[in-house]
Amino acid sequence: MVHIRPNQGFTGSHVYASDDTWAFDHNGWLKESELLTLTEQTYAQKYPGWDYERIPIDLSMTSLEDFCRTNMHRLPWQFAYLPWERAYNYIKQFPDTPPMQV
């Protein structure tokens, strides 16, 4: 897991799964370098001076709840209508592995 944490005073926090080559987020699979470039371009265009820190998340060292609390994200039980079930159903629409490289 990786956390894009914007520098102080900026918005644009994002969390995604990564193996340091491929990223998986709500849009599906994308090369991580492309995800970071698109994120940088999108936010820098809207918020001049926008920058971020890429922070690997080691869930063996912290719990999901602690991560959420520390980074001011909603806790899992603060989402309405069975979020785990909705999340798993949403993820099912994507392939289990990244596309093959050409």
C-alpha positions as CSV (number, residue, x, y, z in Angstrom):
1,M,0.0,0.0,0.0
2,V,1.1,3.5,-0.7
3,H,-0.1,6.9,0.6
4,I,0.2,10.0,-1.5
5,R,0.4,12.6,1.2
6,P,0.2,16.2,-0.1
7,N,2.5,18.8,1.5
8,Q,1.1,21.0,4.2
9,G,-1.8,23.1,3.2
10,F,-2.7,21.1,0.1
11,T,-5.4,18.6,-0.7
12,G,-5.0,15.4,-2.8
13,S,-4.4,12.5,-0.4
14,H,-4.7,9.1,-2.1
15,V,-4.1,5.5,-1.1
16,Y,-3.5,2.7,-3.5
17,A,-2.0,-0.8,-3.7
18,S,1.4,-1.1,-5.4
19,D,4.2,-3.6,-6.1
20,D,6.5,-0.7,-7.1
21,T,5.7,-1.2,-10.8
22,W,1.9,-1.5,-11.0
23,A,-0.7,0.4,-9.0
24,F,-4.3,-0.6,-8.3
25,D,-6.8,1.9,-7.1
26,H,-10.5,2.8,-7.8
27,N,-9.6,3.1,-11.5
28,G,-8.1,-0.4,-11.8
29,W,-4.6,-1.2,-12.9
30,L,-2.1,1.4,-14.0
31,K,1.7,1.6,-14.0
32,E,2.6,3.4,-10.8
33,S,4.8,5.9,-12.6
34,E,1.8,6.8,-14.7
35,L,-0.5,7.1,-11.7
36,L,2.0,9.5,-10.0
37,T,2.5,11.6,-13.2
38,L,-1.2,11.9,-13.7
39,T,-1.8,12.8,-10.0
40,E,1.0,15.4,-10.1
41,Q,-0.2,17.0,-13.3
42,T,-3.8,17.1,-12.2
43,Y,-3.2,18.7,-8.8
44,A,-0.4,21.0,-9.9
45,Q,-2.6,22.4,-12.5
46,K,-5.4,23.1,-10.0
47,Y,-3.1,24.1,-7.1
48,P,0.1,25.7,-8.2
49,G,3.0,24.6,-6.0
50,W,1.3,21.3,-5.2
51,D,3.7,18.5,-4.2
52,Y,3.5,15.4,-2.2
53,E,5.4,12.6,-0.3
54,R,5.0,9.0,-1.5
55,I,4.8,7.0,1.7
56,P,4.8,3.2,1.7
57,I,2.3,1.8,4.2
58,D,3.4,-1.3,6.1
59,L,0.1,-2.8,7.5
60,S,2.2,-5.2,9.5
61,M,3.5,-2.2,11.5
62,T,0.2,-0.3,11.8
63,S,-3.5,-1.2,11.7
64,L,-5.9,0.1,9.1
65,E,-7.7,1.9,11.9
66,D,-4.5,3.6,13.2
67,F,-3.6,4.6,9.7
68,C,-7.0,6.2,9.2
69,R,-6.9,8.0,12.5
70,T,-3.4,9.3,12.0
71,N,-4.2,10.6,8.5
72,M,-7.7,11.9,9.2
73,H,-9.5,9.4,7.0
74,R,-12.8,7.9,8.0
75,L,-12.6,4.7,9.9
76,P,-14.0,1.6,8.2
77,W,-17.2,1.5,10.3
78,Q,-17.9,5.1,9.5
79,F,-19.0,4.3,6.0
80,A,-22.6,3.5,5.4
81,Y,-24.2,0.5,3.8
82,L,-21.8,-2.4,4.2
83,P,-18.6,-0.9,2.7
84,W,-16.6,-4.1,2.6
85,E,-19.3,-5.9,0.6
86,R,-19.5,-2.9,-1.8
87,A,-15.8,-2.7,-2.1
88,Y,-15.3,-6.4,-2.9
89,N,-18.1,-6.3,-5.5
90,Y,-16.6,-3.2,-7.1
91,I,-13.1,-4.8,-7.2
92,K,-14.5,-7.9,-8.9
93,Q,-15.0,-6.0,-12.1
94,F,-11.2,-5.7,-12.6
95,P,-8.7,-8.5,-13.5
96,D,-6.9,-10.1,-10.6
97,T,-3.5,-9.2,-12.1
98,P,-2.1,-6.3,-14.1
99,P,-2.2,-6.4,-17.9
100,M,0.7,-8.2,-19.5
101,Q,3.5,-6.0,-20.7
102,V,4.0,-5.7,-24.5
